[in-house]
Amino acid sequence: MTLLDSPLAALLRYESGDTDHASVLDAALEAFMDFGIRRTSMGEIAKRAGVSPATLYRWFAGKDELVWAVGRREANRLIASVAAEVDQRDDGETQLVTLFVAFLRGLRANRLLPRLVATEPEVILPLLTTGAGPVLALGRTYLAQVIAGLQISGQLPAFDPEPAAEMVARLALSMALTPETCIPIEDDEAARQFARLHVAILFGAASRPDH
């Protein structure tokens, strides 16, 4: 069973409304990239999506709800891409390292977050700091399931995975918001070595010199 076949699949799939309204989310994402969140109107999104403003407001109560729907889909896409790279046949350390490197790569590839942090910090930062509970819950749930699976297979010691998963989720969110760091996030191989030395060991998956 892969992670995408597991109970986590419910989190990785978009909510039914998101799937049904994919064209609206696509239109909103592109509008946010072009104009930013604050200067994008619901009318502009409706026009790009080819629907009437009245229809758009039936689907989404307002722009805040639409922003969250776009953000949720972006987060789901990132987690799905990370999960697809983790081979459960690998040992626990390698899985954790792959997860870390895949996440960093996904952050580098994301277009929307750095654009909004740079141009509209007053809009995006509250959503990803004091209001970041739903984002952290998504990351925590995913990582806790990865840890639990490795514990079941005997590749990690027994401990409550939720606090450890939240710690890493908070670290990941911090790195997403503040990419300036001495951690080698721009080079996959350097990031992999960093993860073996400093990340995997946090979960009892001690780095081995032969890797």
C-alpha positions as a Markdown table, in Angstrom:
| # | Residue | x | y | z |
|---|---|---|---|---|
| 1 | Met | 0.0 | 0.0 | 0.0 |
| 2 | Thr | 1.3 | 3.4 | -0.9 |
| 3 | Leu | 0.6 | 6.6 | 1.0 |
| 4 | Leu | -1.8 | 7.6 | -1.8 |
| 5 | Asp | -3.8 | 4.4 | -1.2 |
| 6 | Ser | -3.9 | 5.0 | 2.6 |
| 7 | Pro | -6.4 | 6.9 | 4.7 |
| 8 | Leu | -4.4 | 10.0 | 3.9 |
| 9 | Ala | -5.9 | 9.9 | 0.5 |
| 10 | Ala | -8.9 | 11.7 | 1.8 |
| 11 | Leu | -6.7 | 14.7 | 2.7 |
| 12 | Leu | -4.8 | 14.6 | -0.6 |
| 13 | Arg | -8.0 | 14.7 | -2.7 |
| 14 | Tyr | -9.5 | 18.1 | -3.2 |
| 15 | Glu | -12.8 | 18.7 | -1.5 |
| 16 | Ser | -15.7 | 18.0 | -3.8 |
| 17 | Gly | -16.3 | 21.8 | -4.3 |
| 18 | Asp | -12.7 | 22.3 | -5.2 |
| 19 | Thr | -12.7 | 19.6 | -7.8 |
| 20 | Asp | -16.0 | 20.8 | -9.3 |
| 21 | His | -14.8 | 24.3 | -9.5 |
| 22 | Ala | -11.2 | 23.6 | -10.7 |
| 23 | Ser | -11.5 | 26.2 | -13.5 |
| 24 | Val | -12.4 | 28.9 | -11.0 |
| 25 | Leu | -9.4 | 28.0 | -8.8 |
| 26 | Asp | -7.2 | 28.0 | -11.9 |
| 27 | Ala | -8.5 | 31.4 | -12.8 |
| 28 | Ala | -8.0 | 32.7 | -9.3 |
| 29 | Leu | -4.5 | 31.4 | -9.1 |
| 30 | Glu | -3.5 | 33.2 | -12.3 |
| 31 | Ala | -5.2 | 36.4 | -11.3 |
| 32 | Phe | -3.4 | 36.4 | -8.0 |
| 33 | Met | -0.1 | 35.9 | -9.8 |
| 34 | Asp | -0.9 | 38.8 | -12.1 |
| 35 | Phe | -2.4 | 41.3 | -9.7 |
| 36 | Gly | -1.9 | 40.0 | -6.2 |
| 37 | Ile | -4.8 | 39.0 | -3.8 |
| 38 | Arg | -5.8 | 42.5 | -2.8 |
| 39 | Arg | -6.1 | 43.9 | -6.3 |
| 40 | Thr | -7.9 | 40.9 | -7.7 |
| 41 | Ser | -11.7 | 41.3 | -7.7 |
| 42 | Met | -14.3 | 38.5 | -7.8 |
| 43 | Gly | -15.4 | 40.0 | -11.1 |
| 44 | Glu | -12.0 | 39.5 | -12.6 |
| 45 | Ile | -11.9 | 35.8 | -11.4 |
| 46 | Ala | -15.4 | 35.2 | -12.8 |
| 47 | Lys | -14.4 | 36.7 | -16.1 |
| 48 | Arg | -11.3 | 34.5 | -16.4 |
| 49 | Ala | -13.3 | 31.4 | -15.3 |
| 50 | Gly | -16.1 | 32.1 | -17.8 |
| 51 | Val | -18.8 | 32.2 | -15.2 |
| 52 | Ser | -21.1 | 35.0 | -14.0 |
| 53 | Pro | -20.3 | 36.8 | -10.8 |
| 54 | Ala | -23.6 | 35.6 | -9.4 |
| 55 | Thr | -22.6 | 32.0 | -10.0 |
| 56 | Leu | -19.2 | 32.6 | -8.5 |
| 57 | Tyr | -20.8 | 34.0 | -5.3 |
| 58 | Arg | -23.0 | 30.9 | -5.1 |
| 59 | Trp | -19.9 | 28.7 | -5.1 |
| 60 | Phe | -17.8 | 30.9 | -2.8 |
| 61 | Ala | -19.2 | 33.3 | -0.3 |
| 62 | Gly | -16.4 | 35.8 | -0.8 |
| 63 | Lys | -12.8 | 36.3 | -1.8 |
| 64 | Asp | -11.4 | 35.1 | 1.5 |
| 65 | Glu | -13.1 | 31.7 | 1.0 |
| 66 | Leu | -11.7 | 31.5 | -2.5 |
| 67 | Val | -8.2 | 32.4 | -1.3 |
| 68 | Trp | -8.4 | 29.6 | 1.2 |
| 69 | Ala | -9.6 | 27.2 | -1.5 |
| 70 | Val | -6.7 | 28.1 | -3.8 |
| 71 | Gly | -4.3 | 27.7 | -0.9 |
| 72 | Arg | -5.7 | 24.4 | 0.2 |
| 73 | Arg | -5.4 | 23.1 | -3.4 |
| 74 | Glu | -1.7 | 24.3 | -3.6 |
| 75 | Ala | -1.0 | 22.6 | -0.2 |
| 76 | Asn | -2.6 | 19.4 | -1.4 |
| 77 | Arg | -0.7 | 19.4 | -4.6 |
| 78 | Leu | 2.6 | 19.8 | -2.7 |
| 79 | Ile | 1.8 | 17.0 | -0.3 |
| 80 | Ala | 0.7 | 14.7 | -3.1 |
| 81 | Ser | 3.9 | 15.4 | -5.1 |
| 82 | Val | 6.0 | 14.7 | -1.9 |
| 83 | Ala | 4.1 | 11.5 | -1.2 |
| 84 | Ala | 4.6 | 10.3 | -4.8 |
| 85 | Glu | 8.4 | 10.5 | -4.4 |
| 86 | Val | 8.6 | 8.5 | -1.1 |
| 87 | Asp | 9.3 | 4.8 | -1.8 |
| 88 | Gln | 8.0 | 2.7 | 1.1 |
| 89 | Arg | 10.4 | -0.1 | 0.2 |
| 90 | Asp | 13.2 | 2.2 | 1.3 |
| 91 | Asp | 14.5 | 2.1 | 4.9 |
| 92 | Gly | 13.1 | 4.7 | 7.3 |
| 93 | Glu | 16.0 | 7.1 | 7.1 |
| 94 | Thr | 15.9 | 7.2 | 3.3 |
| 95 | Gln | 12.1 | 7.8 | 3.3 |
| 96 | Leu | 12.5 | 10.7 | 5.7 |
| 97 | Val | 15.4 | 12.2 | 3.7 |
| 98 | Thr | 13.4 | 11.8 | 0.5 |
| 99 | Leu | 10.4 | 13.5 | 2.1 |
| 100 | Phe | 12.5 | 16.5 | 3.2 |
| 101 | Val | 14.2 | 17.0 | -0.1 |
| 102 | Ala | 11.0 | 16.6 | -2.1 |
| 103 | Phe | 9.3 | 19.2 | 0.1 |
| 104 | Leu | 12.2 | 21.7 | -0.4 |
| 105 | Arg | 12.0 | 21.1 | -4.1 |
| 106 | Gly | 8.2 | 21.6 | -4.1 |
| 107 | Leu | 8.6 | 24.9 | -2.2 |
| 108 | Arg | 11.2 | 26.1 | -4.8 |
| 109 | Ala | 8.8 | 25.3 | -7.6 |
| 110 | Asn | 5.8 | 27.1 | -6.1 |
| 111 | Arg | 5.1 | 30.4 | -7.8 |
| 112 | Leu | 2.4 | 31.9 | -5.7 |
| 113 | Leu | 3.8 | 31.9 | -2.2 |
| 114 | Pro | 7.0 | 33.9 | -2.7 |
| 115 | Arg | 5.2 | 36.3 | -5.0 |
| 116 | Leu | 2.6 | 37.1 | -2.2 |
| 117 | Val | 5.1 | 37.2 | 0.6 |
| 118 | Ala | 7.2 | 39.7 | -1.3 |
| 119 | Thr | 4.4 | 41.9 | -2.6 |
| 120 | Glu | 1.5 | 41.5 | -0.1 |
| 121 | Pro | 2.9 | 40.4 | 3.2 |
| 122 | Glu | 0.1 | 42.2 | 5.1 |
| 123 | Val | -2.4 | 39.9 | 3.3 |
| 124 | Ile | -0.6 | 36.5 | 3.3 |
| 125 | Leu | 1.3 | 36.6 | 6.5 |
| 126 | Pro | -1.7 | 36.6 | 8.9 |
| 127 | Leu | -3.0 | 33.5 | 7.0 |
| 128 | Leu | 0.2 | 31.7 | 7.5 |
| 129 | Thr | 1.1 | 32.8 | 11.0 |
| 130 | Thr | -1.7 | 33.5 | 13.5 |
| 131 | Gly | -4.3 | 31.9 | 11.1 |
| 132 | Ala | -2.1 | 29.0 | 10.0 |
| 133 | Gly | -3.9 | 26.3 | 12.0 |
| 134 | Pro | -5.5 | 24.5 | 9.0 |
| 135 | Val | -2.2 | 24.5 | 7.1 |
| 136 | Leu | -0.3 | 23.1 | 10.0 |
| 137 | Ala | -3.0 | 20.5 | 10.6 |
| 138 | Leu | -2.6 | 19.3 | 7.0 |
| 139 | Gly | 1.2 | 19.0 | 7.3 |
| 140 | Arg | 1.0 | 17.4 | 10.7 |
| 141 | Thr | -1.5 | 14.8 | 9.6 |
| 142 | Tyr | 0.5 | 13.8 | 6.6 |
| 143 | Leu | 3.9 | 13.6 | 8.5 |
| 144 | Ala | 2.3 | 11.8 | 11.5 |
| 145 | Gln | 1.0 | 9.1 | 9.2 |
| 146 | Val | 4.5 | 8.7 | 7.7 |
| 147 | Ile | 6.0 | 8.4 | 11.1 |
| 148 | Ala | 3.4 | 6.0 | 12.3 |
| 149 | Gly | 3.9 | 3.8 | 9.3 |
| 150 | Leu | 7.7 | 3.6 | 9.9 |
| 151 | Gln | 7.0 | 2.8 | 13.6 |
| 152 | Ile | 4.7 | -0.1 | 12.6 |
| 153 | Ser | 7.4 | -1.5 | 10.3 |
| 154 | Gly | 9.9 | -1.2 | 13.2 |
| 155 | Gln | 12.1 | 1.4 | 11.4 |
| 156 | Leu | 11.4 | 4.1 | 14.1 |
| 157 | Pro | 11.1 | 3.8 | 17.8 |
| 158 | Ala | 7.8 | 4.1 | 19.6 |
| 159 | Phe | 6.7 | 7.7 | 20.4 |
| 160 | Asp | 3.7 | 9.9 | 19.9 |
| 161 | Pro | 4.0 | 11.0 | 16.3 |
| 162 | Glu | 1.8 | 14.1 | 16.5 |
| 163 | Pro | 4.1 | 16.5 | 18.5 |
| 164 | Ala | 7.1 | 15.5 | 16.4 |
| 165 | Ala | 5.1 | 15.9 | 13.2 |
| 166 | Glu | 3.8 | 19.3 | 14.2 |
| 167 | Met | 7.4 | 20.4 | 15.1 |
| 168 | Val | 8.6 | 19.6 | 11.6 |
| 169 | Ala | 5.4 | 21.1 | 10.0 |
| 170 | Arg | 6.1 | 24.4 | 11.9 |
| 171 | Leu | 9.7 | 24.3 | 10.8 |
| 172 | Ala | 8.7 | 23.7 | 7.2 |
| 173 | Leu | 6.2 | 26.6 | 7.3 |
| 174 | Ser | 8.9 | 28.9 | 8.7 |
| 175 | Met | 11.3 | 27.9 | 5.9 |
| 176 | Ala | 8.5 | 28.6 | 3.4 |
| 177 | Leu | 8.0 | 32.1 | 4.8 |
| 178 | Thr | 11.7 | 32.9 | 5.3 |
| 179 | Pro | 13.7 | 31.2 | 2.6 |
| 180 | Glu | 16.9 | 33.0 | 3.5 |
| 181 | Thr | 18.8 | 30.3 | 5.4 |
| 182 | Cys | 22.2 | 28.5 | 5.8 |
| 183 | Ile | 20.4 | 25.2 | 5.2 |
| 184 | Pro | 21.3 | 24.0 | 1.6 |
| 185 | Ile | 17.8 | 24.1 | 0.1 |
| 186 | Glu | 18.9 | 25.0 | -3.4 |
| 187 | Asp | 20.8 | 21.8 | -4.1 |
| 188 | Asp | 19.1 | 18.4 | -3.8 |
| 189 | Glu | 22.3 | 16.4 | -3.0 |
| 190 | Ala | 23.4 | 18.9 | -0.3 |
| 191 | Ala | 19.9 | 19.0 | 1.1 |
| 192 | Arg | 19.9 | 15.2 | 1.2 |
| 193 | Gln | 23.1 | 15.1 | 3.1 |
| 194 | Phe | 21.8 | 17.8 | 5.5 |
| 195 | Ala | 18.7 | 15.7 | 6.1 |
| 196 | Arg | 20.6 | 12.6 | 6.9 |
| 197 | Leu | 22.7 | 14.4 | 9.4 |
| 198 | His | 20.1 | 16.7 | 11.0 |
| 199 | Val | 16.5 | 15.7 | 10.2 |
| 200 | Ala | 16.3 | 11.9 | 10.1 |
| 201 | Ile | 18.2 | 11.6 | 13.4 |
| 202 | Leu | 15.4 | 13.6 | 15.1 |
| 203 | Phe | 13.1 | 10.6 | 14.7 |
| 204 | Gly | 15.7 | 8.0 | 15.8 |
| 205 | Ala | 16.7 | 7.1 | 12.3 |
| 206 | Ala | 20.4 | 7.6 | 12.9 |
| 207 | Ser | 22.5 | 8.6 | 9.9 |
| 208 | Arg | 24.8 | 5.9 | 8.7 |
| 209 | Pro | 28.3 | 6.7 | 7.3 |
| 210 | Asp | 27.8 | 4.3 | 4.3 |
| 211 | His | 25.0 | 6.5 | 2.9 |
